[in-house]
Amino acid sequence: MTGNVMTPPRVRLGIVGLGRAFMLMLPTLLAHPRVQVVAGTDPRDAARARFAAELGRAPASVQALCEDPGVDAVYIASPHEHHAEQAVVAARAGKHVLVEKPMALTLETCAAMIEAARAAGVRLIVGHSHSFDAPYVRARAHIEQGGVGRVRMIHALNCTDFIYRPRRPEELDHARGGGVVLNQGAHQVDVVRLLAGGRASSVRAHTAAWDPARPVEGAYSALLHFADGAFASLTYSGYAHFDSDELMGWIGETGERKDAAAYGRARAALRQTDQGAELALKTSRTYGPAGVPAASTAGHHHFGMVLACCDHADLRPLPNGVMIYGDERTWLDPLAPPAVPRAEVVDELCDAVLLGRAPIHTGEWAMATLEVCLAIRESARRGAEIELRHQIGLRD
């Protein structure tokens, strides 16, 4: 307290994994008034040393970080295969958990994470996924207000250079969670489930791996059915040809303004590197070698073109608002540029920890999203429609 001004409470956050996911969240964590980064750990000595010099305590192990009494919650930003084990360690130490998508690699490990959090009486939130983004939240608000009627059909399309960005070996290994279905499908499925209300019933899908030099799924197309009769088509390609940000006013996924003339840059950069150089390039984008990135505020974050078709309007979330195509007119419901990008993730965590408010992106919600992603893979493998058994609605 200073004078008569009371400092609002903040969630003291420990970080597990100082890689690319943490770098993307770091501008938010530093700018957000309701959270304080106090500790961080990573297998890399150099990353821990820099963290200790710049941000806070840097214990050598996940266990030590989770046992720190000055940590209220743990943000798990490590590679996918470690999420489940580390989330359980944090929960058993009495820490609230924010874990990156995908929640885990199997439904069984998701269930173990949920049970550990429930037993310890702590919150488990999964994100960042793009269903936190303000344009999708605003579109869902229009749906819940009732003026546009029921959601009947959703189309989601995203085309990026994902496959040709610098990758670690496990990111190109199907068995270790690599490829676009778990990495990018977690975003797209979450967005579509949010807009449709959550409770999917079945999926029929195809996946593709077209480049032998990058031997993992790089594209998928899926038809997702919902219990209330709505349906959604989801298409993603990471093969660096058409860029769907062309449909978003050349505002990129993380809110940055893009240069359309930079076509082909990802493929060209990759041709100039061997495997060792690619790993070094990937590492250069993590905390330690890289400086803190500047936050992009040209527009809100998004995940490509999405169109929700309702009884009385079609809704198209955009980086600057929601375009509404009604029965008699069209209009833009505008959103002011974000002051703190990705603030919605921290808000949901802080509301849950400090105010006891039930989050949307619970472990159960994320487990339902992972079930859809795994079903996309299974449907493509079997050539069959897959029934879903672990789905929940937004208000469940």
Protein Blocks (a to p, Z undefined) as FASTA:
>chain_A
ZZjbccddddddddehjafklmmmmmmmmmpmkbccfbdcdfblklmmmmmmmnmccdfb
fklmmmpmkbfbdcdfbdfklmmmmmmmmmmnopacdddddfblbfklmmmmmmmmmmno
pacdddddfklpmklmmmmmmmmnomnopafbdcdddddfklmgccdfklmgfknopajk
lmmmmmmmmmmmmmnoopafbdcdddddfbfklgccfbdcdddddfkopacdddddfehp
adfklmnoopafkopacdfklgoklmmmmmmpcfklmmmmmmmmmghjaccddddfkbcc
debjaddddfkbccdddfkbccdddfkbccdddddddfbghklmmmmmmmmmmnopacfk
lmklmmmmmmmmmmmmmmmmnopacddfkbccfkZZ
